[in-house]
Amino acid sequence: MGTYRDAHLQVEFDGRAARLDAQPMVLTRKEYELLALLVENAGEIVPRNQLLQVIWGYSNEIRTRTLDVHIRRLRKKLGPYSEQYIETIFGVGYRFQPYRAQRFLPTVDRHAVSLIA
């Protein structure tokens, strides 16, 4: 499958490993599988039931907080980038967004601006 890489995160699909800011991430097998599945579907919403089925083998009828717990742990391990990488789509599922550097617009000091008439 190859490797996903951006400015902060690297996921090696063949080696089943991930690095954050060049440091190895210590992930459980399920955390890695969850991260890999989300990264493989970057930009796409992955429904909760699909994540539960693929990662845990649960059917649609099972109600569990397992997914939410694993997402919370994964976000903690992604540190300051967690909210940018993993987006919650309430009532539907989750979406992985590749890292994009924040662009800051220059601020305008209203008191220093003079209007030329």
MARBA-3410 file (N, C-alpha, C, O; in Angstrom, 1 decimal):
117
0.8,-1.2,0.0,0.0,0.0,0.0,0.9,1.3,0.0,0.5,2.2,-0.6 ~ 2.0,1.2,0.7,2.9,2.4,0.7,2.9,3.1,2.0,2.7,2.6,3.1 ~ 3.0,4.5,1.9,3.2,5.3,3.0,2.4,6.6,2.8,2.3,7.1,1.7 ~ 1.7,7.1,3.9,1.1,8.4,3.9,2.1,9.3,4.6,2.7,8.9,5.7 ~ 2.3,10.5,4.1,3.3,11.4,4.8,2.8,12.8,4.6,2.4,13.2,3.5
2.8,13.6,5.6,2.6,15.1,5.5,3.7,15.7,6.5,4.6,15.1,6.9 ~ 3.5,17.0,6.8,4.4,17.7,7.6,4.7,17.2,9.0,5.7,17.4,9.5 ~ 3.7,16.4,9.5,3.8,16.0,10.9,3.6,14.4,11.1,4.2,13.8,11.9 ~ 2.8,13.9,10.2,2.4,12.5,10.4,2.9,11.6,9.3,2.9,12.0,8.1 ~ 3.4,10.4,9.6,3.8,9.4,8.6,3.1,8.1,9.0,3.3,7.7,10.2
2.4,7.4,8.1,1.8,6.1,8.4,2.4,5.2,7.4,2.2,5.4,6.1 ~ 3.1,4.2,7.8,3.7,3.1,7.0,2.7,1.9,7.0,2.6,1.2,7.9 ~ 2.0,1.8,5.9,0.9,0.7,5.8,1.6,-0.7,5.8,1.0,-1.6,6.4 ~ 2.7,-0.8,5.1,3.3,-2.1,5.0,3.9,-2.5,6.3,3.9,-3.7,6.7 ~ 4.6,-1.5,7.0,5.2,-1.8,8.3,4.3,-1.7,9.5,4.8,-1.9,10.6
3.1,-1.3,9.2,2.1,-1.1,10.3,2.7,-0.2,11.4,2.6,-0.6,12.6 ~ 3.2,0.9,11.0,3.8,1.8,12.0,3.4,3.3,11.7,3.1,3.6,10.5 ~ 3.5,4.1,12.7,3.2,5.5,12.5,4.2,6.4,13.3,4.7,6.0,14.3 ~ 4.5,7.5,12.7,5.4,8.5,13.4,4.7,9.9,13.4,4.0,10.2,12.5 ~ 4.9,10.6,14.5,4.4,11.9,14.6,5.6,12.8,14.9,6.3,12.6,15.9
5.8,13.8,14.1,7.0,14.7,14.2,8.3,13.9,14.3,9.1,14.1,15.1 ~ 8.4,12.8,13.4,9.6,11.9,13.3,9.7,11.0,14.5,10.7,10.2,14.6 ~ 8.8,11.1,15.5,8.9,10.2,16.7,7.9,9.0,16.5,6.8,9.2,16.1 ~ 8.4,7.8,16.8,7.4,6.6,16.7,6.2,6.8,17.6,6.4,7.2,18.8 ~ 5.1,6.6,17.1,3.8,6.6,17.9,3.7,5.2,18.5,3.8,4.2,17.8
3.4,5.2,19.8,3.1,3.9,20.5,1.6,3.7,20.4,0.8,4.3,21.1 ~ 1.1,2.8,19.5,-0.3,2.6,19.3,-0.6,1.1,19.5,0.2,0.2,19.2 ~ -1.8,0.9,20.1,-2.3,-0.5,20.1,-2.6,-1.0,18.7,-2.7,-0.2,17.8 ~ -2.8,-2.3,18.6,-3.2,-2.8,17.3,-4.4,-2.1,16.7,-4.5,-1.7,15.6 ~ -5.5,-2.0,17.6,-6.7,-1.4,17.2,-6.6,0.1,16.9,-7.2,0.6,15.9
-5.8,0.8,17.6,-5.5,2.2,17.4,-4.9,2.4,16.0,-5.2,3.3,15.2 ~ -3.9,1.5,15.7,-3.2,1.6,14.4,-4.2,1.3,13.3,-4.2,2.0,12.3 ~ -5.0,0.2,13.4,-5.9,-0.1,12.4,-6.9,1.0,12.1,-7.3,1.3,11.0 ~ -7.4,1.6,13.2,-8.3,2.8,13.1,-7.7,3.9,12.4,-8.2,4.5,11.5 ~ -6.5,4.3,12.8,-5.7,5.4,12.1,-5.5,5.1,10.7,-5.8,5.9,9.8
-5.0,3.9,10.4,-4.7,3.5,9.0,-6.0,3.5,8.1,-6.0,4.0,7.0 ~ -7.1,3.0,8.6,-8.4,3.0,7.9,-8.8,4.5,7.6,-9.3,4.8,6.5 ~ -8.7,5.3,8.6,-9.1,6.7,8.4,-8.2,7.4,7.4,-8.6,8.1,6.5 ~ -6.9,7.2,7.5,-5.9,7.8,6.6,-6.1,7.3,5.1,-6.0,8.0,4.2 ~ -6.4,6.0,5.0,-6.6,5.4,3.7,-7.8,6.0,3.0,-7.9,6.1,1.8
-8.7,6.5,3.8,-9.9,7.2,3.3,-9.9,8.7,3.5,-11.0,9.3,3.7 ~ -8.7,9.3,3.5,-8.5,10.7,3.8,-9.5,11.6,3.0,-9.7,11.4,1.7 ~ -10.1,12.5,3.7,-11.1,13.4,3.0,-12.5,12.9,2.9,-13.4,13.6,2.6 ~ -12.7,11.6,3.2,-14.0,10.9,3.1,-14.5,10.7,4.5,-13.8,10.3,5.4 ~ -15.8,10.8,4.6,-16.4,10.4,5.9,-16.5,8.9,6.0,-17.1,8.3,5.1
-16.0,8.3,7.0,-16.1,6.9,7.2,-17.2,6.7,8.3,-17.0,7.1,9.5 ~ -18.3,6.0,7.9,-19.4,5.9,8.9,-19.0,5.0,10.1,-18.2,4.1,10.0 ~ -19.6,5.3,11.2,-19.3,4.6,12.5,-19.5,3.1,12.3,-18.7,2.3,12.7 ~ -20.6,2.7,11.6,-20.9,1.3,11.4,-19.8,0.6,10.6,-19.5,-0.6,10.9 ~ -19.3,1.3,9.6,-18.2,0.7,8.8,-16.9,0.5,9.7,-16.3,-0.5,9.6
-16.6,1.5,10.5,-15.4,1.4,11.4,-15.6,0.3,12.3,-14.7,-0.5,12.6 ~ -16.8,0.2,12.9,-17.0,-0.9,13.9,-16.9,-2.3,13.2,-16.4,-3.2,13.8 ~ -17.5,-2.4,12.0,-17.5,-3.7,11.3,-16.0,-4.1,10.9,-15.6,-5.2,11.1 ~ -15.3,-3.1,10.3,-14.0,-3.4,9.7,-13.0,-3.7,10.9,-12.2,-4.6,10.8 ~ -13.0,-2.8,11.9,-11.9,-2.9,12.9,-12.3,-3.9,14.0,-11.4,-4.7,14.4
-13.5,-4.0,14.4,-13.9,-4.9,15.5,-14.8,-6.0,15.1,-15.0,-7.0,15.9 ~ -15.3,-6.0,13.9,-16.2,-7.1,13.4,-17.6,-7.0,14.0,-18.3,-8.0,14.0 ~ -18.0,-5.9,14.5,-19.3,-5.7,15.1,-20.3,-5.4,14.1,-20.1,-4.8,13.0 ~ -21.5,-5.9,14.3,-22.6,-5.7,13.4,-23.3,-4.4,13.7,-23.0,-3.8,14.8 ~ -24.2,-3.9,12.9,-24.9,-2.7,13.1,-25.8,-2.7,14.3,-26.0,-1.6,14.9
-26.2,-3.9,14.8,-27.1,-3.9,15.9,-26.4,-3.7,17.3,-27.1,-3.3,18.2 ~ -25.1,-3.8,17.3,-24.4,-3.6,18.6,-24.2,-2.2,18.8,-23.7,-1.4,18.0 ~ -24.6,-1.7,20.0,-24.3,-0.4,20.5,-23.1,-0.4,21.4,-23.2,-1.1,22.4 ~ -22.1,0.4,21.1,-20.9,0.3,21.9,-20.2,1.7,21.8,-20.4,2.4,20.9 ~ -19.5,2.0,22.9,-18.7,3.2,23.0,-17.2,3.0,22.6,-16.4,3.8,22.7
-16.9,1.7,22.3,-15.6,1.3,22.0,-14.9,2.3,20.9,-13.8,2.7,21.1 ~ -15.6,2.6,19.9,-15.1,3.4,18.8,-14.7,4.8,19.4,-13.6,5.3,19.1 ~ -15.6,5.4,20.2,-15.4,6.7,20.8,-14.2,6.7,21.7,-13.4,7.7,21.7 ~ -14.0,5.6,22.5,-12.9,5.5,23.4,-11.6,5.5,22.6,-10.6,6.1,22.9 ~ -11.6,4.7,21.5,-10.4,4.6,20.7,-10.0,5.9,20.0,-8.9,6.2,19.8
-11.1,6.5,19.5,-10.9,7.8,18.8,-10.3,8.8,19.8,-9.3,9.6,19.5 ~ -10.8,8.8,21.1,-10.3,9.7,22.1,-8.8,9.4,22.4,-8.0,10.4,22.5 ~ -8.5,8.2,22.5,-7.1,7.8,22.8,-6.2,8.2,21.6,-5.0,8.6,21.8 ~ -6.6,7.9,20.4,-5.9,8.3,19.2,-5.6,9.8,19.1,-4.5,10.2,18.8 ~ -6.7,10.6,19.4,-6.5,12.0,19.4,-5.5,12.5,20.4,-4.7,13.4,20.2
-5.5,11.8,21.6,-4.5,12.2,22.6,-3.1,11.9,22.1,-2.2,12.7,22.4 ~ -2.9,10.8,21.4,-1.6,10.5,20.9,-1.2,11.4,19.7,0.0,11.5,19.4 ~ -2.2,12.0,19.0,-1.9,12.9,17.9,-1.6,14.3,18.5,-1.2,15.2,17.7 ~ -1.8,14.5,19.7,-1.4,15.7,20.4,-2.0,17.0,19.8,-3.2,17.0,19.6 ~ -1.2,18.0,19.6,-1.8,19.3,19.1,-2.4,19.3,17.7,-3.1,20.2,17.3
-2.2,18.2,17.0,-2.7,18.1,15.6,-4.0,17.3,15.6,-4.6,17.2,14.5 ~ -4.5,16.8,16.7,-5.6,15.9,16.7,-6.9,16.4,16.1,-7.5,15.7,15.3 ~ -7.2,17.6,16.5,-8.5,18.2,16.0,-8.4,18.5,14.5,-9.4,18.4,13.8 ~ -7.2,18.8,14.0,-7.1,19.0,12.5,-7.2,17.7,11.8,-7.7,17.6,10.7 ~ -6.5,16.6,12.3,-6.5,15.3,11.6,-7.8,14.6,11.7,-8.3,14.1,10.6
-8.4,14.5,12.8,-9.6,13.6,13.0,-10.8,14.5,13.3,-11.0,15.1,14.3 ~ -11.7,14.6,12.3,-13.0,15.4,12.4,-14.1,14.5,12.7,-14.3,13.4,12.1 ~ -14.9,14.9,13.7,-16.1,14.1,14.1,-17.3,14.6,13.2,-17.5,15.8,13.2 ~ -17.9,13.7,12.6,-19.2,14.1,11.8,-20.3,13.5,12.7,-20.6,12.3,12.6 ~ -20.9,14.4,13.5,-21.9,13.9,14.5,-23.0,13.1,13.9,-23.6,13.5,12.9
-23.2,12.0,14.5,-24.3,11.1,14.1,-24.0,10.3,12.9,-24.8,9.5,12.4 ~ -22.8,10.5,12.3,-22.4,9.7,11.1,-21.1,8.9,11.2,-21.2,7.7,11.1 ~ -20.0,9.6,11.5,-18.8,8.9,11.7,-17.6,9.9,11.8,-17.7,10.9,12.5 ~ -16.5,9.6,11.2,-15.3,10.4,11.4,-14.6,10.6,10.0,-14.8,9.8,9.1 ~ -13.8,11.7,9.9,-13.1,11.9,8.7,-11.7,12.4,9.0,-11.5,13.2,9.9
-10.7,11.8,8.3,-9.3,12.2,8.4,-9.0,13.3,7.4,-9.3,13.1,6.2 ~ -8.5,14.4,7.9,-8.1,15.5,7.0,-6.6,15.6,7.0,-6.0,15.7,8.1 ~ -6.0,15.5,5.9,-4.5,15.7,5.8,-4.1,17.1,6.4,-4.9,18.0,6.3 ~ -2.9,17.1,6.9,-2.5,18.4,7.6,-2.3,19.5,6.6,-1.8,19.3,5.5 ~ -2.8,20.6,6.9,-2.6,21.8,6.1,-2.1,22.9,7.1,-2.7,23.2,8.1
-1.0,23.6,6.7,-0.5,24.6,7.5,-1.5,25.7,7.6,-2.2,26.1,6.6 ~ -1.7,26.3,8.8,-2.6,27.3,9.0,-2.1,28.6,8.3,-0.9,29.0,8.5 ~ -3.0,29.2,7.6,-2.6,30.5,7.0,-3.2,31.6,7.8,-4.4,31.7,8.0 ~ -2.4,32.5,8.2,-2.8,33.7,9.0,-2.9,34.9,8.1,-2.0,35.2,7.4 ~ -4.0,35.6,8.2,-4.2,36.8,7.5,-3.6,37.9,8.3,-3.8,37.9,9.6
-3.0,38.9,7.7,-2.4,40.0,8.5,-3.6,40.8,9.1,-4.6,41.0,8.5 ~ -3.3,41.2,10.3,-4.4,42.0,11.0,-4.1,43.4,10.7,-3.0,43.9,10.4 ~ -5.2,44.2,10.7,-5.2,45.6,10.4,-5.4,46.4,11.6,-6.4,46.2,12.3 ~ -4.5,47.2,11.9,-4.6,48.1,13.1,-5.5,49.3,12.6,-5.1,50.2,11.9 ~ -6.7,49.3,13.1,-7.7,50.3,12.6,-7.2,51.8,13.0,-7.6,52.7,12.3
-6.5,51.9,14.0,-6.0,53.2,14.5,-4.9,53.7,13.6,-4.7,54.9,13.5 ~ -4.1,52.8,13.0,-3.0,53.2,12.1,-3.4,53.4,10.7,-2.6,53.9,9.9 ~ -4.6,53.1,10.3,-5.0,53.2,8.9,-5.6,54.6,8.7,-6.4,55.1,9.4 ~ -5.0,55.3,7.7,-5.6,56.6,7.4,-6.2,56.5,6.0,-5.7,55.8,5.1 ~ -7.3,57.2,5.9,-8.0,57.1,4.6,-7.6,58.3,3.8,-7.5,59.5,4.3
-7.3,58.1,2.5,-7.0,59.2,1.6,-8.2,59.6,0.9,-8.8,58.7,0.2 ~ -8.6,60.8,1.0,-9.9,61.2,0.4,-9.6,61.9,-1.0,-10.6,62.3,-1.6
END
